[in-house]
Amino acid sequence: MTKDTSEPALLVDSHCHLDFPEFAEDFEGVLRRAELAGVGWMQTICTRLRSFEPVVALAERSGRLFCSVGVHPHHVAEEPEPVTAEALLKRAEHTKVIGLGETGLDFYYDQSPRDQQEASFRAHIEAARQSGLPLIVHTRSADDDTIRILREEAEQGPFPGVIHCFTAGPELARVALDIGFYVSLAGILTFKNAGALRDTVRDIPLDRLLVETDAPYLAPTPHRGKRNEPAFVGHVATALATLKGELVEQVTRTTTDNFFRLFQRAKLNVLETS
C-alpha cells in the first residue's frame, strides 16, 4: 500500500480501542489529529461480543477505519455462553472486520478463569484457521502457556496472526516468527525501563513488525500520563527507527506494508474505496 515513494508514507495504528468511553466526546477530533499526524488507517479492536455492533458502527464511519471481532481474556467469564468459532465467524462476515481478537491469555490480572481463557483462545484460533483472518493475540505473564497453545494449534494447521503490544521475552518472539506471526509494538518501546524489550526487538526482522498505540492506554514518551490516541503512533515508529538504525520514513513504509500484507481484507477495503 505504500509502494509509491513519491507520496509521503502513511502510518497504520494497527490496534486501538476507539469505542472506549475516553473517546466518546472527541471521536472526530481523534480522527482529525490522526490524519494531521500522518496516520492513514486504524484498526479499532473488539473486546466483548456485546460490543461488536458499536465497534462495527464506528468502523463504518470512515474509510480509514477497520475493526476486529473477539473477546479479550479479561472478559471471557462475562460471556453468557462459551466463546465459539462459529459465533466469531458469523460476525466476521462483515466486510469491515479484518481480524479476530483480541484474544489470548492474561495471567497478570486473572480476571477470568485460566481454563476459560484457554478455551476462548483456541476458539479464536479455529476461527482464524477457517477464515484466514489474522489472530490478534494478547499475552501477559503467560509466555509459557501462550507458546504451548500456539505450538499445539500450529501443528493442527496454519493460521495467520500477530502478538499485539509485545512485551514478552525472546522465546515467544522466536515461536511467533517460526509459525509465521508478526509482532506489534506499542508505546512501551519508548519507555526508559523497557531495555529488555528493546533487546528482543533488535533481533526481530523489520519486515515482521507492526506499530500500534493500544489507545487509550500506554501513551508513548513524551505523552506519558495522558490519554493515548492514534496520532501518537508516530512516536513508536520513531523509537523503532532509532533502535533499528533506519530512517523513520523506511520504518513507516515497511510497517504499513506489513500491516496490509497480514490484514488482507483491509487491503481489499482500501482498494475498493480508492
C-alpha positions in Angstrom: 0.0 0.0 0.0 3.0 2.4 0.3 5.0 1.4 -2.8 4.6 4.9 -4.5 7.7 6.6 -2.9 6.7 9.9 -4.5 4.0 10.2 -1.8 4.7 10.6 1.9 4.4 7.3 3.8 1.4 6.9 6.0 1.3 5.1 9.3 -1.2 2.5 10.5 -2.3 2.3 14.1 -2.8 -1.5 14.0 -4.5 -1.7 17.4 -6.6 0.9 19.3 -9.9 1.0 21.1 -11.9 3.9 19.7 -15.2 2.6 21.1 -14.0 3.1 24.7 -15.7 5.9 26.7 -12.5 8.0 26.7 -13.2 8.9 23.0 -17.0 9.3 23.2 -16.9 13.1 23.2 -13.9 13.5 20.9 -14.2 10.9 18.2 -14.0 13.3 15.2 -11.1 15.2 16.8 -9.2 11.9 17.3 -9.6 11.1 13.6 -8.6 14.6 12.5 -5.5 14.7 14.7 -4.5 11.2 13.4 -4.8 12.4 9.8 -2.7 15.5 10.6 -0.1 13.3 12.2 0.2 11.1 9.0 -1.8 8.2 10.2 -3.6 6.8 7.2 -5.6 3.9 8.8 -6.6 2.5 12.2 -7.9 -0.8 13.4 -10.3 -0.5 16.4 -10.4 -3.7 18.4 -13.4 -5.6 19.8 -13.1 -6.9 23.4 -16.6 -8.3 24.1 -19.1 -9.9 21.8 -21.8 -7.5 23.1 -19.5 -4.6 22.0 -19.2 -5.8 18.4 -22.1 -3.8 16.9 -20.9 -0.5 18.3 -17.3 -1.3 17.2 -18.5 -2.0 13.6 -20.7 1.1 13.7 -17.6 3.2 14.4 -15.6 1.5 11.7 -18.4 2.2 9.2 -18.0 6.0 9.8 -14.7 6.2 8.0 -12.9 4.6 5.1 -9.7 4.9 7.3 -11.1 2.6 10.0 -11.2 -1.2 10.2 -12.2 -3.4 13.1 -11.9 -6.9 14.6 -14.3 -9.3 16.4 -13.2 -11.0 19.6 -13.3 -11.5 23.4 -10.4 -10.2 25.5 -9.2 -12.7 28.1 -10.3 -10.3 30.8 -14.0 -10.6 29.7 -14.3 -14.3 28.8 -16.1 -15.1 32.0 -18.6 -12.3 31.3 -19.9 -14.0 28.2 -23.3 -15.7 28.7 -22.1 -18.7 26.7 -18.7 -20.1 25.9 -17.0 -18.4 23.0 -17.2 -20.5 19.9 -15.5 -20.3 16.5 -19.0 -20.3 14.9 -20.1 -17.2 16.8 -16.9 -15.4 15.8 -17.1 -16.4 12.1 -20.7 -15.2 11.8 -19.7 -11.8 12.9 -16.6 -11.8 10.9 -18.6 -11.9 7.7 -18.9 -8.1 7.9 -16.5 -6.5 5.4 -15.1 -4.1 8.0 -13.9 -7.0 10.1 -10.2 -7.7 9.3 -9.1 -9.7 12.3 -10.1 -12.0 15.2 -9.5 -10.9 18.7 -8.1 -9.6 20.8 -7.8 -13.0 22.4 -5.2 -14.8 24.4 -4.1 -15.2 28.0 -3.7 -12.7 30.8 -2.4 -14.3 34.0 -1.3 -11.0 35.5 -4.8 -9.9 36.4 -6.6 -13.3 36.1 -9.9 -11.6 35.6 -11.3 -14.8 34.0 -10.5 -18.4 35.0 -7.5 -19.7 33.1 -9.2 -22.7 31.6 -11.9 -20.4 30.2 -9.3 -18.1 28.8 -7.6 -21.0 27.1 -10.8 -22.4 25.6 -11.7 -19.0 24.2 -8.2 -18.6 22.8 -8.5 -21.9 21.0 -11.9 -21.0 19.6 -10.4 -17.8 18.2 -7.6 -19.8 16.6 -10.0 -22.2 15.0 -11.9 -19.2 13.6 -8.7 -17.8 12.2 -7.8 -21.1 10.7 -11.1 -21.4 9.0 -11.4 -17.8 7.8 -7.9 -16.9 7.1 -8.4 -13.7 9.1 -5.4 -12.9 11.4 -5.5 -13.7 15.0 -4.8 -10.8 17.4 -3.1 -12.2 20.5 -2.9 -10.5 23.9 -0.5 -12.2 26.3 0.7 -11.0 29.7 2.5 -13.0 32.3 1.6 -16.1 30.3 4.5 -16.7 27.9 4.9 -20.5 28.6 1.2 -21.2 28.1 0.9 -19.0 25.1 3.8 -20.8 23.5 2.3 -24.2 24.3 -1.0 -23.3 22.8 0.4 -21.7 19.7 2.7 -24.7 19.0 -0.1 -27.2 19.6 -2.5 -25.3 17.4 0.1 -24.7 14.6 0.5 -28.5 14.4 -3.2 -28.8 13.6 -2.9 -26.4 10.6 -1.6 -22.9 9.9 -3.3 -19.6 10.8 -2.1 -16.0 10.5 -1.6 -13.7 13.4 0.1 -11.0 15.4 1.3 -10.7 19.0 -0.1 -7.3 19.9 1.6 -4.8 22.3 4.5 -7.2 22.5 6.3 -7.2 25.9 7.3 -10.8 26.2 10.7 -12.5 26.1 12.8 -13.7 23.1 11.4 -17.3 23.2 7.9 -16.2 22.5 9.2 -13.9 19.8 11.0 -16.8 18.2 8.0 -19.1 18.3 5.7 -16.4 16.9 8.1 -15.8 14.0 8.5 -19.5 13.4 4.8 -20.0 12.9 4.5 -17.0 10.6 3.2 -14.4 13.0 4.0 -10.7 13.1 4.9 -8.7 16.2 3.3 -5.4 17.1 4.9 -2.7 19.2 3.2 -0.1 21.3 4.3 2.9 23.4 6.1 0.7 25.9 9.0 0.6 23.4 9.6 4.3 24.2 9.7 3.8 28.0 13.1 4.3 29.7 12.7 1.0 31.6 12.0 -1.1 28.5 15.6 -2.1 27.8 14.8 -5.8 27.8 12.1 -5.3 25.3 14.3 -3.3 23.0 17.0 -6.0 23.2 14.4 -8.5 22.0 13.1 -6.3 19.3 16.6 -5.7 17.9 16.6 -9.3 16.7 13.1 -9.2 15.1 13.3 -8.5 11.4 11.7 -5.2 10.4 9.5 -7.0 7.8 7.7 -8.8 10.6 6.9 -5.8 12.8 3.8 -3.6 13.1 3.2 -0.4 15.2 0.2 0.4 17.4 -1.0 2.6 20.2 -3.4 0.3 22.2 -5.1 3.7 22.8 -6.4 4.9 25.2 -3.7 3.1 27.1 0.2 3.2 27.2 0.8 6.7 25.8 4.4 6.9 24.5 7.0 9.2 25.6 6.6 12.3 25.5 2.9 11.9 26.2 3.1 9.5 29.2 0.3 10.1 31.7 -2.1 11.4 29.0 -4.8 9.6 27.2 -3.3 7.8 24.3 -4.7 8.2 20.7 -3.8 7.1 17.2 -2.0 10.4 16.4 0.8 9.3 18.8 1.7 6.1 16.9 4.5 8.0 15.1 6.5 8.1 18.4 6.5 4.3 18.3 7.7 4.3 14.7 10.4 6.8 15.6 11.6 4.8 18.5 11.7 1.7 16.3 13.7 3.5 13.6 16.3 4.6 16.2 16.5 1.1 17.5 17.0 -0.4 14.1 19.2 2.4 12.7 16.7 3.1 9.9 15.1 6.2 8.6 11.6 6.9 10.1 10.3 7.0 6.5 11.5 3.5 5.9 10.1 2.1 9.1 6.8 3.8 8.3 6.6 2.3 4.8 7.7 -1.2 6.0 5.3 -1.4 9.0 2.4 -0.2 6.8 3.2 -2.7 4.1 3.5 -5.4 6.8 0.0 -4.5 8.1 -1.6 -4.8 4.7 0.2 -8.0 4.0 -1.1 -9.5 7.2 -4.6 -8.0 7.1 -5.5 -8.8 3.6 -9.2 -7.7 4.0 -8.0 -4.3 5.0 -6.1 -4.0 1.7 -9.3 -5.1 -0.2 -11.3 -2.4 1.7 -8.8 0.3 0.7 -8.7 -0.8 -3.0 -12.5 -0.9 -3.2 -12.8 2.7 -1.8 -9.9 4.2 -3.7 
